[in-house]
Amino acid sequence: MPGEPLVSLETVRLGDLIGSFVPQRFHVIMLLDRNWQYLGVISEVQVIDALLNQGVDVLAGSLVGPDHLAK
């Protein structure tokens, strides 16, 4: 399956992030903080799992580490 790279700020809700997903592609999302600094990469699988278990209001940044949003 072809991949689709995306870039997102850590403060974007997962419900909004999936609006950028394209059918028949596997999405890999590079996360940036408020200062446009690299935080990490999350996969479509992580996003879907969090959506199903935590809901659409979860912030993308919460998937890369437990406490970096407090910075």
Steps between C-alpha positions, in 0.01 A plus 500: 500500500641843410588734784382856549716730714327774698627774731295619797533718804476317832189700592283369215205281605503149355148559372636785287815312399313211339335748265835503317512123458477372142335165416728212401806663663681430826560824688810592696478830688799709605410707806634847571469711814385863522849613397503271195749265667486129422336287770464162338306289255167326548329253271147466371464192720579704812252770396218253434569313824489826699181609323327174587621494861511868595286693252537775243611772741836340581794716394746353252792588727373271773597203282875573502564528871331539835604849599636706213176705467575657838813671363 
